Amino acid sequence: MSRLVALALLSVAAAGCHPQDIDPLETQPKFKPYTENGFFVDHRAMRTPPEGTVSREHDFGDPPAQITAELLELGKSKFTATCAACHGQAGDGLSVVATKMNLKKPPTLLDTRIGAKTGQELYTIISDGYGIMPRYGTVLEPHERWAIVAYVRALQTAANVPAAQVTPQIREGIEAAERAAEQKREEEKKILEKTKQEEIKR
């Protein structure tokens, strides 16, 4: 009985509601796109935005004035969190995720084709996405995207430096990064294998 009473009350409440009471924007006077508006001589409701109008999607991210250690460190952090899963820790396209992508694998960022792109082009790809790569303009702030561009440039430079020009300190850093990348790949493989085993048990 109580359920019937509740349903009856809900029915009465719904009948007494007006769309305007729920959302006034539903019934506000407005002109929809491509409709007529007799106020203007050409009767077009859609008007050209005033000069200087800025789109809501406009990106105000300007490239950094200079490349600093702090910028590269930020780029490394964001690259590791956002890009490395597909492009690999070293940007070489070697990752567990990449091995599972049969349609189109992520490219190595160390390729000369990628290296020939301008910083602005790389920034745009990060912001808007490319192919099956999603856009990260809604996830990363402009300065973070530029930091990733700077870090990718550092990876590309390091990959093309002749061995004779690499100082012991730099070599040590590269080897440490390679060990860390290999360790992360091994951890990802273990996680993947564990997930497979759990799925089999189910």
C-alpha positions as a printed Julia matrix, in Angstrom:
202×3 Matrix{Float64}:
  0.0     0.0     0.0
  2.78    2.45    0.92
  4.38    1.85   -2.48
  1.15    2.74   -4.26
  0.83    5.92   -2.21
  4.4     6.9    -3.09
  3.77    6.32   -6.8
  0.6     8.38   -6.63
  2.42   11.27   -4.99
  5.17   11.14   -7.61
  2.56   11.21  -10.39
  0.91   14.3    -8.9
  4.25   16.03   -8.45
  5.27   15.27  -12.04
  1.95   16.55  -13.37
  2.4    19.81  -11.52
  5.88   20.43  -12.92
  6.44   22.74  -15.85
  9.58   22.54  -18.03
 10.32   26.14  -17.13
 10.37   25.19  -13.44
 13.03   22.57  -14.15
 15.22   24.5   -16.58
 14.32   28.06  -17.63
 16.72   27.75  -20.58
 14.33   25.25  -22.16
 11.78   27.93  -23.03
 13.84   31.13  -23.21
 13.47   33.23  -26.39
 16.36   32.47  -28.73
 17.25   32.0   -32.38
 18.66   28.66  -33.43
 21.4    28.29  -36.07
 20.37   28.84  -39.7
 17.01   30.37  -38.76
 15.69   33.79  -39.76
 15.74   36.93  -37.68
 13.71   39.84  -39.0
 15.68   42.32  -36.9
 18.55   42.27  -39.41
 18.38   43.41  -43.03
 19.63   40.07  -44.36
 17.28   38.18  -41.99
 20.1    35.93  -40.81
 20.03   34.93  -37.15
 23.69   33.81  -37.26
 25.99   36.82  -37.1
 29.69   37.23  -37.79
 31.53   37.59  -34.44
 32.99   41.06  -33.79
 36.63   41.58  -34.75
 38.96   40.36  -32.03
 36.56   37.7   -30.74
 38.45   34.78  -29.2
 37.1    31.24  -29.45
 36.46   29.35  -26.22
 38.74   26.62  -27.61
 41.59   29.05  -28.26
 44.88   27.84  -26.83
 46.89   30.57  -25.13
 49.9    28.32  -24.65
 53.03   30.09  -25.87
 56.35   28.25  -26.22
 58.8    28.71  -23.34
 61.36   31.49  -23.64
 64.17   29.06  -22.8
 64.73   25.4   -22.01
 65.64   24.89  -18.37
 66.41   21.86  -16.23
 63.14   22.42  -14.38
 61.21   22.43  -17.67
 62.84   19.17  -18.79
 62.14   17.57  -15.41
 58.47   18.57  -15.72
 58.43   17.25  -19.28
 59.92   13.95  -18.16
 57.33   13.61  -15.39
 54.38   14.33  -17.68
 55.8    12.21  -20.5
 56.19    9.26  -18.14
 52.65    9.65  -16.83
 50.92   10.38  -20.13
 52.97    9.24  -23.12
 55.33    6.46  -22.07
 52.59    3.83  -21.77
 52.34    3.78  -25.58
 55.54    5.42  -26.86
 57.87    3.78  -24.35
 60.0     5.29  -21.59
 62.71    6.22  -24.07
 60.26    7.35  -26.75
 61.32    4.41  -28.93
 57.81    2.94  -29.24
 58.72   -0.13  -27.18
 56.06   -0.74  -24.56
 53.72   -3.48  -23.45
 50.74   -1.46  -24.65
 52.3    -1.07  -28.1
 52.72   -4.83  -28.47
 48.97   -5.25  -27.96
 47.95   -2.68  -30.56
 47.36   -4.57  -33.8
 45.63   -1.83  -35.78
 48.39    0.76  -35.68
 51.31    0.78  -33.28
 52.56    4.04  -31.74
 55.53    5.37  -33.71
 58.98    5.79  -32.26
 59.49    9.44  -31.45
 63.16    9.04  -32.33
 62.39    8.59  -36.03
 63.71   11.3   -38.37
 60.15   11.87  -39.62
 59.05   12.88  -36.12
 62.28   14.77  -35.55
 61.6    16.88  -38.64
 58.36   18.21  -37.17
 58.42   21.64  -35.6
 57.83   22.18  -31.92
 54.48   23.75  -32.74
 53.45   20.68  -34.72
 54.32   18.38  -31.82
 52.45   20.67  -29.44
 49.37   20.56  -31.68
 49.5    16.74  -31.87
 49.67   16.53  -28.07
 46.83   19.02  -27.75
 44.44   17.72  -30.43
 45.51   14.1   -30.81
 46.49   12.3   -34.01
 44.88    9.2   -35.53
 43.83    6.93  -32.67
 45.89    8.95  -30.2
 43.49   10.94  -27.98
 43.79   14.66  -27.38
 45.52   15.73  -24.18
 44.63   19.4   -24.36
 41.96   18.78  -21.73
 44.35   16.88  -19.45
 47.6    18.82  -19.65
 48.09   22.54  -19.15
 49.76   24.44  -22.04
 53.08   24.77  -20.2
 53.01   21.04  -19.45
 52.52   20.23  -23.13
 55.44   22.45  -24.07
 57.5    20.73  -21.38
 56.76   17.38  -23.05
 57.82   18.83  -26.41
 61.11   19.94  -24.85
 61.65   16.51  -23.28
 60.9    14.71  -26.57
 63.48   16.95  -28.24
 65.97   15.95  -25.54
 65.25   12.25  -26.19
 65.72   12.76  -29.92
 68.99   14.61  -29.4
 70.32   11.99  -26.99
 69.46    9.19  -29.43
 71.5    10.8   -32.21
 74.61   11.89  -30.31
 77.71    9.94  -31.43
 79.03    7.65  -28.71
 82.43    9.42  -28.79
 80.77   12.68  -27.78
 78.95   11.25  -24.79
 80.62   12.18  -21.51
 80.85    9.61  -18.68
 78.27   11.56  -16.68
 75.79   11.6   -19.55
 76.46    7.94  -20.34
 75.8     7.06  -16.72
 72.51    8.95  -16.83
 71.47    7.23  -20.07
 72.31    3.8   -18.71
 70.37    4.54  -15.52
 67.37    5.63  -17.59
 67.61    2.48  -19.7
 67.75    0.3   -16.6
 64.71    2.08  -15.17
 62.85    1.67  -18.46
 63.71   -2.03  -18.61
 62.62   -2.51  -15.01
 59.32   -0.79  -15.75
 58.77   -2.99  -18.8
 59.39   -6.08  -16.69
 56.92   -4.86  -14.07
 54.32   -4.22  -16.79
 54.85   -7.74  -18.15
 54.35   -9.23  -14.69
 51.15   -7.25  -14.18
 49.89   -8.32  -17.6
 50.73  -11.97  -16.9
 49.02  -11.79  -13.51
 45.9   -10.3   -15.13
 45.84  -13.1   -17.69
 46.14  -15.75  -14.99
 43.26  -14.18  -13.03
 41.09  -14.13  -16.15
 41.84  -17.81  -16.78
 40.83  -18.71  -13.23
 37.5   -16.98  -13.72
